[in-house]
Amino acid sequence: MLKTLQESRMTARKTTASKSKISKQQFDLLSLPDVMIKGTAKTKSLPIHFIKSENFAAWIKKQSVPTQNQLDAQHFTAKPNQTGLSYDSHGKIDAVFIGYAGEIGLYTVCPAIDKIGVGTFHIANTDLTENELNHIVTGWLLACYRFTAFKSFSTDFPTLVIPKDADDFRAKSMAQAIYLVRNLVNLPPNALGPQALADAVLMIAKTFSAKSRVIEDTELLTENFPLVYAVGDGSERRPRLVDFTWGKTKDPKVTLVGKGVCFDTGGYNLKPSAGMELQKKDMGGSAMALGIAYMIMTLGLPVRLRVIIPIVENSVSGHAYRPSDILHSRKGLTVEIGNTDAEGRLILADGLTLASEENPDLLVDFSTLTGAARVALGYDVVAMYSNNDDLAQDLQKLSMDIGDPMWQMPLWAGYKNDITSSSADLSNNSSNPASSITAALFLQHFVGEGIDWIHLDHYAWEQSGKPGRPRGGADTGLRAILALIEKKYG
């Protein structure tokens, strides 16, 4: 009966075709600033010296007296994130000094970019590893990231001579993947509606000749994605699901599912104005899935990749779903709606069910799912859940080692009763304050038996802004998941 009621709306619903709004931005999703050059014998550039904190005392004694005096005046002691400058007799910069500890990381170079002007620079160190040089190249590009799609002016940046021992293809590709994530999250909701997001996904798929399909509007009901349809039916900008595959069928199956809520009002459980301010980022999970997919395909990793992006806008209207509604899912489980602002888990449920139907070797979903994850771990650390503890611990260690932190949270079975319903198989809401855990437990119902599954509840937003990480869309978790996939299958 419930399914009949949902399907009857197919004929009653009058829709307007939604137009894609990424126009100028379509460009730009992967575009890097022109801040890199190949050096020649005739290239004029200034040196950048990376100085280990523990080596500073011995190093400074070997420098000229003017350099010692200038760095002393700047209180430069090669601490991490410190930048020191030396000047020639005309008062112009003639060398740059950057402090670090351990190994050069992705963001080590970033604090210097705003301090050194717009000249051309080269790396003076001759003993850095390829990985460190790659970090410098990628970090330089990240420090130059600005979201300028709607600005009438641009910013000038310094230029780096690409180190000859760097893998600049990989370094630049990583920067492009991160730019892709940030640009998508930063786009305003009037520019990035469901169709525009779908177009962006298809653009990436087409670039790599991936096989793709789009299931749109009432097709979601005929193709059995009732939860995606129900959540998106409240908006004139119609819901859809994009599904693409790439790679050889014989290779290990890696499937990424990304939450694509282009804007979340909360529905009838309307968010307060402060809670709605950043809801353009509620499609951050889809951006993350797409950014990782871009790297997998660019690097040609030996996996059979599948990307599933359910895309909706959670709006208030006469067609919007309501608290107390009972909806069918693709898996056949019924869900009572306890809160229309818990919509992300609904569209992910249908996406995870689809993903599970072919039993992938690894299934990862990405979502800006709960505020509780931020209460537990703050903005910088991704809440990570998995049904495989060994896999989760491996990912956690990798994430910490590369400075892209995730922390395993418990899939605590004792909270399963908190998502039960007296009228349906499940409720999409829980009064339990551990709502990040109960959200993950809800999703687990839609993951097939025996599938290694990782669920990431991330913020997708840089709250305060740091060098290389301006306030706005964030890519936290991208490098860690890529590292895991490369370790397992690369």
C-alpha positions in Angstrom: 0.0 0.0 0.0 2.7 2.4 0.9 4.6 1.8 -2.4 1.3 2.3 -4.3 0.9 5.7 -2.6 4.4 6.7 -3.5 4.0 5.6 -7.1 0.7 7.4 -7.5 2.5 10.7 -7.1 4.3 10.0 -10.4 1.2 11.0 -12.4 0.1 13.8 -10.1 3.4 15.5 -9.8 4.0 18.3 -12.3 7.6 19.2 -12.6 9.7 21.8 -14.3 12.9 20.8 -16.0 15.8 22.0 -13.9 18.6 23.7 -15.7 22.2 23.1 -15.0 23.8 26.3 -13.5 27.5 25.4 -13.6 28.4 27.6 -16.6 31.6 29.5 -16.0 32.4 27.2 -13.2 32.4 24.1 -15.4 35.8 25.2 -16.4 37.3 25.7 -13.5 36.5 22.7 -11.3 40.0 21.2 -12.1 41.8 24.3 -13.2 45.1 25.1 -11.4 46.7 28.5 -11.2 49.7 29.2 -13.5 52.3 29.0 -10.7 54.7 26.2 -11.9 57.4 26.3 -14.5 60.0 23.9 -15.8 63.4 25.3 -15.0 66.2 25.8 -17.5 69.8 27.0 -17.2 68.6 30.5 -18.0 65.8 30.5 -15.4 66.3 33.2 -12.8 65.0 32.2 -9.4 65.6 32.7 -5.7 66.4 29.8 -3.4 64.1 28.3 -0.8 65.9 26.4 2.0 64.0 23.9 4.1 65.7 23.7 7.5 65.0 21.0 10.1 64.4 22.4 13.5 66.8 19.9 15.1 69.6 21.0 12.7 69.1 24.7 13.1 71.8 25.4 15.7 74.5 23.8 13.6 73.2 25.2 10.3 73.0 28.9 11.4 76.6 28.9 12.4 77.6 28.2 8.8 75.6 31.2 7.4 77.0 34.6 6.6 76.9 37.2 9.3 74.3 39.3 7.5 72.0 36.3 7.1 72.5 35.4 10.8 71.6 38.9 11.9 68.6 39.1 9.6 67.1 35.8 10.7 67.9 36.6 14.4 65.9 39.9 14.0 63.0 37.8 12.7 63.3 35.4 15.6 63.6 32.6 13.0 64.7 29.3 14.6 63.4 26.9 12.0 60.3 25.9 14.1 57.6 24.3 12.1 55.5 26.8 10.1 58.2 29.5 10.5 59.4 31.4 7.4 62.6 33.5 7.4 63.8 35.9 4.7 67.1 37.3 3.9 67.6 40.5 1.9 70.2 41.9 -0.5 71.8 45.3 -0.2 68.9 46.8 -2.1 66.3 45.4 0.4 65.0 42.8 -2.0 64.5 39.1 -0.9 67.4 37.0 -1.9 66.6 33.7 -0.1 63.7 32.1 1.8 64.1 29.7 4.8 61.3 27.4 6.0 61.4 25.5 9.2 60.0 22.0 9.7 60.3 18.9 11.9 60.6 15.3 10.9 59.6 15.2 7.2 58.2 17.9 4.9 54.5 17.5 4.8 51.8 18.6 2.5 51.3 22.0 4.2 54.9 22.7 5.2 55.5 25.2 2.4 52.1 26.9 2.7 52.8 29.6 5.3 55.6 31.0 3.2 53.5 31.7 0.1 51.8 34.9 1.3 55.2 36.2 2.6 57.5 35.9 -0.4 55.9 38.1 -3.0 55.4 37.2 -6.7 58.9 36.2 -7.8 60.2 32.9 -9.1 61.7 30.4 -6.6 63.5 27.0 -6.7 64.1 24.4 -4.0 67.8 24.7 -2.9 67.8 21.4 -0.9 69.4 18.5 -2.7 68.6 15.7 -0.2 64.8 15.7 -0.1 62.9 12.5 -1.0 60.5 12.3 -4.0 57.6 12.3 -1.6 58.8 15.5 0.1 59.2 17.2 -3.2 55.8 16.1 -4.3 54.4 17.6 -1.1 56.1 20.9 -1.9 54.6 21.0 -5.4 51.1 20.0 -4.2 51.3 22.3 -1.1 52.4 25.2 -3.3 49.3 24.8 -5.4 47.1 24.4 -2.4 48.5 27.6 -0.9 47.5 29.3 -4.1 43.9 28.0 -4.0 41.2 30.7 -4.0 37.6 30.3 -4.9 37.2 33.1 -7.5 34.4 31.9 -9.7 32.2 34.8 -8.7 34.9 37.4 -8.1 35.9 40.1 -10.6 39.5 40.2 -9.6 42.3 37.6 -9.3 45.3 37.2 -7.0 48.9 37.0 -8.1 51.1 34.3 -6.6 54.8 33.3 -6.6 56.1 30.8 -9.1 57.9 27.6 -8.3 60.5 25.9 -10.5 59.3 22.3 -10.5 62.0 20.2 -8.7 63.5 17.8 -11.3 63.1 14.8 -8.9 59.5 15.4 -8.2 56.7 13.4 -9.7 54.9 16.5 -10.8 52.2 14.6 -12.6 51.1 12.9 -9.4 51.6 16.1 -7.4 49.6 18.2 -9.8 46.9 15.6 -10.1 46.5 15.5 -6.3 46.1 19.3 -6.3 43.5 19.0 -9.0 41.5 16.4 -7.0 41.6 18.7 -4.0 40.6 21.7 -6.1 37.7 19.6 -7.5 36.4 18.9 -4.0 36.8 22.4 -2.7 35.3 24.0 -5.8 32.2 21.8 -5.7 31.6 22.5 -2.0 32.2 26.2 -2.4 29.8 26.7 -5.2 26.6 28.4 -4.1 23.4 26.4 -4.1 21.8 28.5 -6.9 24.8 27.4 -9.1 25.0 23.8 -7.9 21.6 22.2 -7.9 20.9 18.5 -8.5 21.3 18.7 -12.3 24.5 20.7 -12.1 26.1 18.3 -9.6 25.1 15.4 -11.8 26.7 17.2 -14.8 29.9 17.6 -12.9 30.0 13.9 -12.0 29.3 13.0 -15.7 32.0 15.4 -16.8 34.6 13.6 -14.7 33.3 10.2 -15.8 33.4 11.2 -19.5 37.0 12.4 -19.1 38.1 8.9 -18.3 35.6 7.1 -20.6 33.8 5.6 -17.7 30.4 4.0 -18.3 27.7 6.1 -16.7 24.0 6.3 -16.3 21.6 8.9 -14.7 18.3 7.9 -13.1 16.2 11.0 -12.9 13.0 12.1 -11.2 10.1 9.5 -11.4 12.5 7.0 -13.0 13.8 6.7 -9.4 10.5 5.0 -8.5 10.4 2.7 -11.5 14.1 1.8 -10.9 13.4 1.2 -7.2 15.1 4.1 -5.4 12.1 5.2 -3.4 14.1 6.9 -0.5 16.1 9.1 -2.9 12.8 10.1 -4.7 11.0 10.8 -1.4 13.7 13.1 0.0 14.1 15.0 -3.3 10.4 15.2 -4.2 9.9 18.4 -2.2 12.0 20.4 -4.5 11.3 21.7 -8.0 15.0 20.8 -8.8 14.4 17.1 -9.3 16.3 14.3 -7.6 18.5 11.9 -9.5 21.2 9.2 -9.0 24.4 9.1 -11.0 26.2 5.7 -11.3 29.4 5.2 -13.2 32.0 2.4 -13.5 35.6 2.4 -14.7 38.3 -0.2 -14.9 38.6 -3.8 -15.8 36.0 -6.2 -14.5 38.6 -8.7 -13.3 40.2 -6.2 -10.9 39.1 -5.8 -7.3 35.8 -3.9 -7.0 36.0 -0.6 -5.1 32.8 1.3 -4.8 32.4 4.8 -3.5 29.0 6.2 -2.5 28.7 10.0 -1.8 25.8 11.9 -0.2 24.7 14.6 -2.7 22.3 16.9 -0.8 22.8 20.1 -2.7 21.0 22.2 -0.1 19.4 21.0 3.2 16.7 23.2 4.7 15.9 20.4 7.1 12.5 19.9 5.4 9.5 20.2 7.7 11.9 19.8 10.7 13.2 23.2 9.5 16.7 24.2 10.5 17.2 27.5 12.3 18.9 30.2 10.2 22.3 29.6 11.9 22.1 25.9 11.1 21.1 26.6 7.5 24.0 29.0 6.7 26.5 26.4 5.5 24.1 23.8 4.1 25.5 24.3 0.6 28.2 21.9 1.9 25.8 19.1 2.5 26.9 17.6 -0.9 30.4 17.4 0.5 30.2 13.6 0.5 29.6 13.5 -3.2 32.5 15.9 -3.8 34.8 13.6 -1.7 33.8 10.5 -3.6 34.4 12.3 -6.9 37.8 13.7 -5.9 39.0 10.2 -4.9 37.6 8.7 -8.0 39.5 11.3 -10.0 42.8 10.3 -8.4 42.1 6.6 -8.9 41.4 7.0 -12.6 44.2 9.5 -13.1 46.7 7.2 -11.6 45.3 4.2 -13.4 45.0 2.1 -10.3 44.2 -1.6 -10.9 40.7 -1.6 -9.5 37.3 -1.8 -11.0 35.8 1.5 -9.7 32.2 2.3 -9.2 30.8 5.6 -8.0 27.2 6.1 -6.9 26.0 9.6 -6.1 22.3 10.0 -5.0 21.5 13.7 -5.5 18.6 15.7 -4.0 17.6 19.0 -2.5 15.8 18.8 0.9 13.1 21.4 0.6 9.8 22.3 2.1 6.7 22.2 -0.1 3.4 20.5 -0.5 5.2 17.5 -2.0 7.9 17.2 0.7 8.0 14.1 2.9 6.8 14.6 6.5 7.6 13.4 10.0 5.7 10.1 10.6 5.7 9.1 7.0 6.6 5.5 6.4 8.7 4.9 3.3 10.0 1.9 1.5 13.6 1.4 0.7 15.4 -0.3 -2.2 16.3 -3.1 0.2 12.7 -3.7 1.1 13.0 -2.4 4.7 10.4 0.2 5.7 11.6 3.4 7.4 9.5 5.7 9.6 10.5 9.3 9.4 11.2 10.6 12.8 12.9 13.7 11.5 13.0 15.1 7.9 16.4 16.7 8.7 17.9 13.2 8.9 17.6 12.9 5.1 21.2 12.0 4.2 21.1 8.5 5.6 17.9 7.9 3.6 19.5 8.6 0.2 22.6 6.8 1.2 20.5 3.7 2.2 19.4 3.3 -1.4 22.9 4.0 -2.7 24.5 1.4 -0.3 21.9 -1.2 -1.3 22.7 -0.7 -5.0 26.4 -0.9 -4.2 26.0 -4.1 -2.2 24.2 -5.9 -5.0 27.4 -6.7 -6.8 29.4 -7.5 -3.6 32.3 -5.1 -3.9 35.6 -5.9 -2.3 35.6 -2.5 -0.6 32.7 -0.1 -0.1 33.2 3.4 1.2 30.5 6.0 1.8 31.1 9.7 2.4 28.7 12.1 4.1 28.2 15.2 6.1 25.8 13.3 8.3 25.7 14.4 11.9 26.6 17.3 14.1 27.4 14.7 16.8 30.6 13.7 14.9 31.8 17.3 15.3 31.0 17.4 19.0 33.0 14.2 19.4 36.0 15.0 17.2 35.9 18.6 16.1 36.3 20.0 12.6 39.6 18.5 11.6 39.2 14.8 12.4 36.9 12.6 10.4 34.6 10.2 12.3 35.2 6.7 10.7 33.2 3.6 11.2 33.8 0.1 9.8 32.5 -3.4 10.1 36.1 -4.6 9.9 38.3 -3.5 12.8 41.5 -4.5 11.1 40.7 -2.4 8.1 39.6 0.5 10.3 42.8 0.4 12.3 44.9 0.3 9.2 43.1 3.3 7.8 43.4 5.2 11.1 47.2 4.6 11.2 47.6 5.6 7.5 45.6 8.8 8.1 47.7 9.9 11.1 50.9 9.1 9.3 50.1 11.3 6.3 48.4 14.1 8.3 44.9 13.5 7.1 43.3 12.4 10.4 40.5 9.9 10.9 39.4 8.2 14.1 37.6 5.0 14.4 34.2 5.2 16.2 32.3 2.2 17.6 29.5 0.6 15.7 28.0 -0.1 19.2 25.3 -2.7 18.8 23.8 -1.7 22.1 22.3 1.4 20.4 20.5 -0.6 17.7 17.2 -0.4 19.7 17.4 3.4 19.4 16.6 3.3 15.7 13.7 0.9 15.9 10.1 1.9 15.2 6.8 0.4 16.4 5.3 1.0 13.0 8.2 0.2 10.6 11.4 -1.8 10.3 13.5 1.2 11.2 13.3 4.9 12.3 15.6 7.4 10.7 15.9 9.3 13.9 17.1 8.6 17.4 16.9 10.5 20.7 20.2 9.0 21.7 22.9 11.7 22.0 25.3 9.4 20.3 23.6 10.2 17.0 26.7 9.8 14.8 26.8 6.1 16.0 23.1 5.5 15.5 23.3 7.0 12.0 26.1 4.6 11.2 24.1 1.7 12.6 21.2 2.8 10.4 23.4 2.7 7.3 24.8 -0.7 8.3 21.3 -2.2 7.7 21.8 -1.5 4.0 25.3 -2.9 3.6 25.5 -6.5 2.3 26.8 -9.3 4.4 30.5 -10.0 4.1 31.3 -6.6 2.4 34.2 -4.6 3.9 32.5 -1.3 4.5 33.8 2.1 5.7 31.5 5.0 6.6 32.9 8.5 6.9 31.0 11.2 8.8 33.0 14.3 7.9 32.5 18.1 8.1 33.6 19.0 4.5 34.4 22.6 5.6 37.5 24.4 6.8 36.0 26.4 9.6 38.7 28.9 10.5 41.2 28.9 7.7 44.9 27.9 7.7 47.7 28.3 5.2 46.9 26.0 2.3 43.4 25.5 3.7 41.3 28.7 3.3 37.9 28.9 5.0 35.5 27.0 2.8 35.2 23.5 1.2 37.5 21.0 2.8 39.0 17.7 1.5 39.8 16.0 4.8 40.0 12.3 4.3 40.7 12.3 0.6 44.4 11.5 0.9 43.8 8.8 3.6 41.3 6.9 1.6 43.4 7.1 -1.5 46.4 5.8 0.5 44.4 2.9 1.8 43.2 1.9 -1.7 46.8 2.2 -3.1 48.1 0.1 -0.2 45.4 -2.6 -0.7 45.3 -2.7 -4.5 48.0 -0.5 -6.0 
